[in-house]
Amino acid sequence: MSALAEPLAFDFFLRGMAAAALAGALCAAVGVYVVLRGLSYIGHGLAHGIFGGAVVSFVAGVSFYAGATVWGALSVLLINGAARRRQIGGDAAVGIVTTSAFALGVALISRQGRFSRDFDAALFGEILGITNADLFVIAGVIALAAAVLFFWWKPILFTTFDQEVAGAYGVPVPWVEALFSLVLAATVIASLQVLGVTLIAAALVIPPVTARLLVDSFTRLFALATLLGGLGGLGGVYLSWFADVSSGAAIVLLQAALFLLALGWTAARSRWPGADGHGGVARLAALRRPPLD
Amino acid sequence: MAEPPTAPPPEEHRHPPPPPAGAPLVELRALTAGYERAPVLRDVTLTLRRGEFAGVVGPSGSGKTTLLRALTGQARRFAGTLTPHPRAGERALRLGYVPQVETIDWNFPLTVEQAVLLGRWRESGWRPWPRRGDRARAARLLERLGIGDLAGRQIRALSGGQQQRAFLARALIGDPDLLLLDEPASGVDIRARHQIMHLLGEINRGGAAILLTTHDLNAVASHLSRLICVSEGAILADGPPDDVLTPETLRRAWGAEMLVMRRGRALYVVERVDDPAESEAPP
């Protein structure tokens, strides 16, 4: 018993668990909209783009959060602008903008000739280096996301469901999109320290997809995904102590295991007599949006 | 004495009443509109009046859907005016819009009730959860449309006709002055199409003006009181079906020879198929 409680005796570990639970829940909640919009790639891209910003801010000697925020906002604007051109398309726009920003970061690092521990943390996540200031940033972004998603629940849901029709019903679509992009960029920045550039997309995508296997209503999906994201963060960091692996990797592997469990459970359920044929596997296929006219 | 139950009116009697001389509801003046850099509609002038039940016909790609998008303020305007503009304010014009069923993401995790309540997103306040009054309103509407028992179902679990009704309910919950429907009769079977057209007639008699697009000239267009035929982004003909569904207009719009036949009050358009033997025969 005492072995199981051993890591809980350390302040830094408790702080790391709190940060991972909060970041996991935040990523999952925002990820519900990301997945339903068919933008799973954007979180991945944005994280890489923001990494470039982090390096530039390091070289310029300004705070990581300041550099990452400016870079994140710039990336989102560029992606939105490029995606509106039909010859480019959304996924290609993400690819161009964010990999270029990432490459700029890599180029600057190679010119500097040293690979600091900070960049290691930004790439792969470093939960044990979480400071109280990092916790405050995560809590602040959660407050921002909660306020936006709460007060703009209906317009954001309507825009996510059908952007064009939402516009016809008077939803100010460009404003909603801009606000959502802001929340997404803030979420990625706040979670970078916990999960790292390379793993953030998983925290955005896996919990909502797992929850989608299990429920059919939007409100339940939102609640379950947020819960799974939080538990994945908490459990992942805790297990990482015993498995002696990187905390970001442990979080993502735990979330992937939960996804496989949900997939197995719904696949088994759809074979039971009386199944309606709309089981989880069908729901998973359903996440691939049909192309719109 | 109770009145004997009334059977649904036979097809010949499904005509809505003739258009009342209502006040103009929305006016397009020399409107050129489309997408990004490409205008689709060119120099379109059109007035829709209160109480009208009109249809837009035309070949694929002629600008039918763009005309609806222009009315909702979603198409890019290059020239001309739209009064009142849908974004001019809440009181300008209450619009209800039912998109083509093919464009809806049926796998989205929404129940029928949640989808319908989106139509009142503005009036129902900032709280994420619905108000009791709005839920009651949605329930009454779904009941009236004959799908009251499906409110809790995920939208994918509905048949084609039920899906049309669910999204009709979303359009009606805002109590629209003008109801716009994009191909409401496509993707549903004959029975569902009859029911939807009957329902639209009822809604129209209740006071809402209706503008729908359709590619079905016989089962839908010929029963409306006003048709607007668009071709290559311009209005080719505008008036009662008798004036619009003429071989000359049809040939100019579709580039194909068609015959127009009359049976009772109904018009039928059929494609004229030339007998190859006849055309190959020496004069």
Boltz contact constraints between the chains, C-beta under 6 A:
constraints:
  - contact:
      token1: [A, 151]
      token2: [B, 126]
      max_distance: 6.0
  - contact:
      token1: [A, 153]
      token2: [B, 128]
      max_distance: 6.0
  - contact:
      token1: [A, 154]
      token2: [B, 121]
      max_distance: 6.0
  - contact:
      token1: [A, 158]
      token2: [B, 118]
      max_distance: 6.0
  - contact:
      token1: [A, 158]
      token2: [B, 121]
      max_distance: 6.0
  - contact:
      token1: [A, 161]
      token2: [B, 108]
      max_distance: 6.0
  - contact:
      token1: [A, 165]
      token2: [B, 99]
      max_distance: 6.0
  - contact:
      token1: [A, 167]
      token2: [B, 74]
      max_distance: 6.0
  - contact:
      token1: [A, 168]
      token2: [B, 72]
      max_distance: 6.0
  - contact:
      token1: [A, 168]
      token2: [B, 74]
      max_distance: 6.0
  - contact:
      token1: [A, 168]
      token2: [B, 97]
      max_distance: 6.0
  - contact:
      token1: [A, 170]
      token2: [B, 122]
      max_distance: 6.0
  - contact:
      token1: [A, 216]
      token2: [B, 109]
      max_distance: 6.0
  - contact:
      token1: [A, 216]
      token2: [B, 154]
      max_distance: 6.0
  - contact:
      token1: [A, 217]
      token2: [B, 109]
      max_distance: 6.0
  - contact:
      token1: [A, 217]
      token2: [B, 111]
      max_distance: 6.0
  - contact:
      token1: [A, 218]
      token2: [B, 109]
      max_distance: 6.0
  - contact:
      token1: [A, 218]
      token2: [B, 110]
      max_distance: 6.0
  - contact:
      token1: [A, 221]
      token2: [B, 109]
      max_distance: 6.0
  - contact:
      token1: [A, 286]
      token2: [B, 107]
      max_distance: 6.0
  - contact:
      token1: [A, 289]
      token2: [B, 105]
      max_distance: 6.0
  - contact:
      token1: [A, 292]
      token2: [B, 103]
      max_distance: 6.0
  - contact:
      token1: [A, 293]
      token2: [B, 103]
      max_distance: 6.0
